[in-house]
Amino acid sequence: MIKKSLITLSLALVCGLVYSQDSRTQAFQKSYTLELKGSLADAIKAMQTVYDKDEYSINLRLGWLNYSMGDYVKSKKYYEIAILLKPKSIEARNGLVYPLSAIKNWEDVFQTYLSIVKIDPKNSKANYQLGYGYFLRKDYTKAREHLQTVLDLYPFDYDSNLLMGSNYVKLGKIKEAKVHYRIALLSNPSSKYVEDLLKGL
């Protein structure tokens, strides 16, 4: 009798889990469909029907949908919950950058990219943004370090070579600046901007 009761309980638990998973899958599918139609408010409602504060994927999704709706405070909240649930998540941190940028909280954007490179030291997006951030802060030595990390991975990248060239100008290294400007021009031969920079050196 006890064995029979345990089997019944196990089946009930399994059925409950399957139902829960199916409900989440349906909610995600519905929210994607509504988002494609431009019905963002309804897409959010679809996710809220299965909301679980301890479910990473739902918080991540709500972070994106609220950002798309222009509710940057809620978006930030959901992305931060996602990061708490998955502390090494880079995708959640990349998501968090969207609402932070929208409200022009540049210091937190900068700190978010710093947290990404602590997890993934060679992350090209974060290193480029940190290079740019340090360039704006006139810390050209640190800017060079982060930009070099990107260029080691993507030597022909237009934006990184352009910024590295400008960074070398600030460091007074004109010869090195020309090298990177020329690579940038090869990457984008129609760039009048880079041509003018080279002529000015």
Backbone hydrogen bonds, N-H to C=O, Kabsch-Sander energy under -0.5 kcal/mol:
donor,donor_aa,acceptor,acceptor_aa,energy
5,S,1,M,-2.0
6,L,2,I,-2.2
7,I,3,K,-2.1
8,T,4,K,-2.1
9,L,5,S,-2.4
10,S,6,L,-2.5
11,L,7,I,-2.4
12,A,8,T,-2.0
13,L,9,L,-2.3
14,V,10,S,-2.5
15,C,11,L,-2.7
16,G,12,A,-2.1
17,L,13,L,-2.2
18,V,14,V,-2.5
19,Y,15,C,-2.5
20,S,16,G,-2.3
21,Q,17,L,-2.6
22,D,18,V,-2.7
23,S,19,Y,-2.4
24,R,20,S,-2.2
25,T,21,Q,-2.7
26,Q,22,D,-2.5
27,A,23,S,-2.2
28,F,24,R,-2.7
29,Q,25,T,-2.6
30,K,26,Q,-2.6
31,S,27,A,-2.4
32,Y,28,F,-2.4
33,T,29,Q,-2.1
34,L,30,K,-2.5
35,E,31,S,-2.3
36,L,32,Y,-2.2
37,K,33,T,-1.3
38,G,35,E,-1.4
39,S,34,L,-2.6
40,L,38,G,-1.5
43,A,39,S,-2.0
44,I,40,L,-2.2
45,K,41,A,-1.9
46,A,42,D,-2.2
47,M,43,A,-1.4
48,Q,44,I,-2.2
49,T,45,K,-1.2
50,V,47,M,-1.3
51,Y,48,Q,-1.0
55,E,52,D,-2.4
56,Y,54,D,-0.7
59,N,55,E,-1.8
60,L,56,Y,-2.6
61,R,57,S,-2.3
62,L,58,I,-2.5
63,G,59,N,-2.0
64,W,60,L,-1.9
65,L,61,R,-2.6
66,N,62,L,-2.4
67,Y,63,G,-1.7
68,S,64,W,-2.6
69,M,65,L,-1.6
70,G,66,N,-0.7
70,G,67,Y,-1.1
71,D,66,N,-2.4
72,Y,70,G,-1.3
75,S,71,D,-2.2
76,K,72,Y,-2.4
77,K,73,V,-1.9
78,Y,74,K,-2.5
79,Y,75,S,-2.4
80,E,76,K,-2.3
81,I,77,K,-1.9
82,A,78,Y,-2.3
83,I,79,Y,-2.1
84,L,80,E,-2.0
85,L,81,I,-2.1
86,K,82,A,-2.2
89,S,86,K,-2.4
93,R,89,S,-0.7
94,N,90,I,-2.9
95,G,91,E,-1.9
96,L,92,A,-2.3
97,V,93,R,-1.5
98,Y,94,N,-0.6
98,Y,95,G,-1.3
100,L,96,L,-1.9
101,S,97,V,-2.7
102,A,98,Y,-2.2
103,I,99,P,-1.9
104,K,101,S,-1.3
105,N,100,L,-3.0
106,W,104,K,-1.5
109,V,105,N,-1.8
110,F,106,W,-2.5
111,Q,107,E,-2.4
112,T,108,D,-2.2
113,Y,109,V,-2.1
114,L,110,F,-2.0
115,S,111,Q,-2.1
116,I,112,T,-1.5
117,V,113,Y,-2.0
118,K,114,L,-1.2
119,I,115,S,-1.0
119,I,116,I,-0.6
120,D,116,I,-3.4
123,N,120,D,-2.2
127,N,123,N,-2.4
128,Y,124,S,-2.3
129,Q,125,K,-2.3
130,L,126,A,-2.4
131,G,127,N,-2.5
132,Y,128,Y,-2.6
133,G,129,Q,-2.6
134,Y,130,L,-3.0
135,F,131,G,-1.9
136,L,132,Y,-2.3
137,R,133,G,-1.5
138,K,135,F,-1.3
139,D,134,Y,-2.8
140,Y,138,K,-1.0
143,A,139,D,-2.0
144,R,140,Y,-2.0
145,E,141,T,-1.7
146,H,142,K,-2.0
147,L,143,A,-2.5
148,Q,144,R,-2.5
149,T,145,E,-1.4
150,V,146,H,-1.4
151,L,147,L,-2.6
152,D,148,Q,-2.1
153,L,149,T,-0.9
153,L,150,V,-0.7
154,Y,150,V,-3.0
157,D,154,Y,-1.8
161,N,157,D,-1.9
162,L,158,Y,-2.5
163,L,159,D,-2.5
164,M,160,S,-2.4
165,G,161,N,-2.5
166,S,162,L,-2.1
167,N,163,L,-2.4
168,Y,164,M,-2.5
169,V,165,G,-1.8
170,K,166,S,-1.7
171,L,167,N,-1.4
172,G,169,V,-1.4
173,K,168,Y,-2.8
174,I,172,G,-1.0
177,A,173,K,-2.0
178,K,174,I,-2.5
179,V,175,K,-1.5
180,H,176,E,-1.8
181,Y,177,A,-2.5
182,R,178,K,-2.6
183,I,179,V,-1.7
184,A,180,H,-2.3
185,L,181,Y,-2.1
186,L,182,R,-2.0
187,S,183,I,-2.2
188,N,184,A,-1.8
191,S,188,N,-2.1
192,K,190,S,-1.1
195,E,191,S,-1.7
196,D,192,K,-2.5
197,L,193,Y,-1.8
198,L,194,V,-2.5
199,K,195,E,-2.3
200,G,196,D,-1.5
201,L,198,L,-1.3
